[in-house]
Amino acid sequence: MQYTHLGRSGLKVSRLCLGTMNFGPQTDEATAHSIMDSALDSGINFFDTANVYGGVEHRGWTEEIIGRWFAKGGERRERTVLATKLYGTMTDRPNESKLSALNIRRALDASLKRLQTDYIDIHQFHHIDRETPWDEIWQAIEVAVQQGKILYSGSSNFAGWHIAQAQEAARRRNYTGLVSEQSIYNLFRRELELEVIPAAQQYGLGLIPWSPLQGGLLGGVLKKEEQGVRRAEGRALETLKKHEDQIRRYEDFADELGHAPGDVALAWLLHQPAVTAPIVGPRTQEQLDAAIRALDVTLNEDALKRLDDIFPGHRTAPEDYAW
C-alpha cells in the first residue's frame, strides 16, 4: 500500500479511502466487517463515513456497524484513520442539522457514541452552511479539539470560494482550519478543476474524490451489459445513452492498455497532483479487490493525453473561459 500526507497535515493516509455508505442498506453487517478487515489487511487505513449514512429510516446505521467492528478489538480503531461527517438532518427537531455550534456538539457526541470511540480523526462538514457564520463554526470546532474529541477538520461539497472563506476565517483565529475537501471528481466530472482544486492546492487541502467511477459508468458498463449484466438505471441510464460513444471509446482504450476500465479510472485519479485518496465504496469483497488493483496501474503521458481527449477537462478559472 502507498501512503501520503493528507493535505499539509502530518497525518499519513493510504492512497485509497474505504467508503462505507453501502454498509447497512446494501451490505449486511457481517460482510461489512469482513470488508473492513480485508481493507486493513491490505494496508488501507483511511475509512470514511457520515452520521446520516444508513438510509432515511435508519440514519446512523453505518456508524453503528463500524462501532461494533471497532468493539471487536484487535487494534482495529488504532489502525484506522477515521473520518465522519455532519450537516445532514438526523431528526425533525430544529437544531438537528447543519453547522450551528449546538448541532456540532450534539452531532459529534452522537457519532462518537455510535462509533464506540472517544475521538474522530477527521470531522468533516458534509455541505456548506450558508446560514452559520464561520466564527461560530470554528469556535465550536476549537472546543471539540481542546476536549480531544476531534483532531482535524475537513469539508465536503464546498465551492472554491467556500474553501477560501473558511480558511481566511480560521487564519484570523490562528487556527489550522480545513485539511481536506471531499467532492465528486472523476474522468466524467471534472468541474473541480475550475476553482475547487486551485483553492485546495493554495490552502494545502488534500482532495478526497467521491464517486470515482461516476456511479459505475466508468467501470465497464457497456461491456457488462453486453455480457447480460444490467448495470445502469434511472438517471445513470439516461447519461449512458447520451454519452454512449464517449464511454465506448474509453472502454476500448482501457482494453488497449490491458486494464479493466474501473482500474484505469481510479489510476487516473491517483495520477492527479491534488488527489490524496479516491473513496472506493465496495458492496462486496470482489469490488474491494478490484479497487486495490488500480494501485498497480501506471499511466504514461500519452495515456493521460488520450484520456483527456476522450474526457476533456478544464483549465483553472478564468483562463478556462476568458483570455
N, C-alpha and C positions, 0 to 999 in steps of 0.2 A: 504494500500500500504506500502511496505517496502522501506526504503531509505538507502543509503550508500554513503560514500565519493568516489569521482572519483579519483582513484589512491591516491597519497599522498596529494592531494589538500584538501582545506577546503570546496570544493563545494559538496553539497549533491544532489544526483540524485536518481530517482526511480530505482528499480531493473529491470524494463523493459524500453526499449527505443523505442519510436514510430518512425519507419522508414517511410519515406514519398515518396519513389521512385515511387510508383504507382500513386501518386496524379497527375492527368492530363492525362497521356497516358492511364491508365486503370481505374481510379476512377475519376468521374466528380467532379467539384468544390464543389457543394452543399453537396455531400456525404463526400468529404474530410473534409469540415468544420465540418460536423456532427461528423465524427470520431475523429477529434481533440478535439472537445468539450467534447465528451464522455471520451476520454483519460484523459483530465484534471479532469473531474468529478470523475474518478476512482482513481485519485492520480498520474497518470503518468505525471511527469513534465519535462521529458527528451525527446526532439524531435531532430531527425537527418535528415539532407537533404544535398544537394550538388548543386553547381552552374550549373552543366551540366544536372541535372535531368529535364526531360520533353521530352526527345527524340531528335533525330538528327535534326529534323526540328524546334524544339522549345526549345532549351536549355534555362534554366532559368524559364521555365513554373511552375515547382513545387514551387520554391521560390516565384514566383508571387502569387500563390494560398495561400501560408502561409502568405504572406504580407497582402493580402486582409482580411484574417482571423484575423490577429493582428489588422487591422484597424477597426474592429467591436467594439473594446474596451472591456469593462468588465474585465480589467486587464489580458487579455489573454497573452500579452507579459510579464508582470511582473511575471506571474505564470509559465512561461516556461523557462527552461534551453535550449537554442538554440544552436545547433551545425550544422555548414555547412562546406563544403569542397571546395577546389580549386585545380587545376592541369590540369584538362581536357581541351581540346581545345574548345573554345567558338566561334571563328570565324576563317577564313583562314588567318588572319593577323599574322605576325611572332612573335609578343610578347603577344599573347592571350592564352598562355598555360604554364604549368609547374610552377617553383617556383623562377623565377627571381624577383628581387626587384620591377621591373616595373610591372610585372604581379600580384604580391602580392598586390600592391597598387591598381591597376585598378580592379582586380577581387573582392577585398574586398569592394571597393566603389560601384561596380555594385551590389553585393549581398545585401549590406545594402539598396540600393535603391529598389530592387525588394522585399525585405523582409519588407520594410517600418519600419525599426528600426534604431537606431543610434549606436548599438553595437551588436557584436556577442559574446556569452559566450565562445564557443569553436570553434576556427578556425582550421580546420584540413587539413593536406596535404594528398590529395587523393591517392598519389603514391610517391615513392621515385624519386627524380630528380637527376640523376647521373651527370648532366652537370653543376649544380649551386653549388658553394661552400657554406658550412654551415654558414660561417661568413656573407655572403651576405644575406642568408635567415633569420638568427637570427637578423641581424641589421634591416631589413625591418619589422620584427615582433615586435621588441622592439619599433620602431617608432609608429606602429599601437597601441601598448599597451599604450604608452605615450599619444597618441591622444584620448584614451578612446574608440577606435573602436573595440578592442577585449580584452578579459580578459585572456583566456587560449589558449594554442596551443595543438593540437593532431596530431597523424599520422594515416595513414591507409595503409594497404597492405605493411608494412615495414618488412624486414627481421630482425632477431635479431641483426645482426651486424650494420644494419642501425640505429636501436634504440640507440645502444651504441655510434655510430659515432655522432648522433645528440646530445645526452646528454653530451658527453665529450666536444663537441664544445660549447654547452651552458654553461657548467661549467667554461670553460676558460673565458667566458664573464661575469661570475657571474650572469647568467640568469637562470630562472627556467627550461626552456626547455619544453619538452612534458609532458602532464599529462595523456594521454590516447593513446591507439592503437586500431584501428578498423580493424578487419580482419576476414576472414572466419574461423569459428570454430564450429564444431558440432560433434555428435557421429560418423558420417561418415567421417569427415575430421578433423584429429587430428594432422596434421603435426606441428602445432604451439607448441606442447608440446616439440619438439626437442630443439628449441632455442629461439623462439619469447616469449613464456611465461616466461622462466627463465630470459630473458633480461628485460621484463616488470616488473617482480617482483623485480629484482635487482635495477632497476631505479625508482621504485614506480609509474608505469603507470597502470591505470585501463584498463582492457580489455573489449572491446565492440564488441562482436561477431556479424557478419552479416551472413545471410543465416542459421539461427539456425535449420531449417528443411530441409536443403540441397535441396532447390527447390521443396519441397513437398514430397520428398522421405521418410522422417521421419514422415510424417503427416497422415499415414494410407493409403498409396496409393493403396496397394493391396486390402484391404477391400473395398475401394471406387470403384475400378474397378469391383470388384465382384458385387457391387450394381448398376453397369451400369454407373458409373461416370468416364469418361475418364480424367485421370489426367496427364499422362506422354506423352511427345512428344519429338522428336529430340534426343538430347544428353541425356536428362533425361531418355528417354525410353531405350536407349542403356545401361545406367548404371543400370536401373531397371532389365533388362534381365540378366545382368552379375551378379548382386548381389541379385537375387530374393529370394534364400533360406535364406540368411542372413537377409533380410528385413522381410521375413515371420516369422523367429524366433523372431525378435524384436516385431513385431505386436502381436504375440501370447503371448509374455511376458508382453506386456502392458495390454493385456486382463487379464492376471493373477493378475496384480497389480490393476486392476479395473479402469484404466485411459485410456484416448484417447492417441494414440501414440504421437501426437504432444505435448500433455501436458507433457509426460514423457521426450521427447527430450529437451524441454525448462527447465524442472525441473532439468535435469542432468546438464545443463549449469549453472544453479543457484547454484548447489552444488559444482562447481569447484572454488577453492580458489582465482584464479586470475581474475575471471569474475566479472565485475561490473554490466553490464546490457546487456542481449541479445537484438538485434534490431529486433523487430517484424514489418513487413511491411504489414498491413492488406489492402486488397482491399475493404472489406465490414465491417460493424459493427459486424457481426457474427464472423468474423475472429479475431477481436479485443477482443471480449468477450472470445473466446476460449483461446487466449494467456494469458489473465488475470487469467484464471483458474489455470494455471501452478504454480502460486504463492502459492497455497494451497497444492501442491503435495510434500510430503516428501519421500525421498528415503533413506532407511537404508543401512548399509554397504553391506548386502547380495545382495540387489537390484543393488547397484552400481557395485559390482563384477560381477553380471550376465551381466550387460550392457557392462562391459569391456570384458567379454568372447565373447559376440556377436560382438562387435566393438572394437578390440584390439587397444590400444593407443600406445604412445611412452614414453620411458624414456628420461630424459634430455641427450642431446648430450654431450660427445661422448659415454657415457655408453650404449646408445641405440644400437650402432653398434660396439663398441670396449670394451675391458676389463676394 
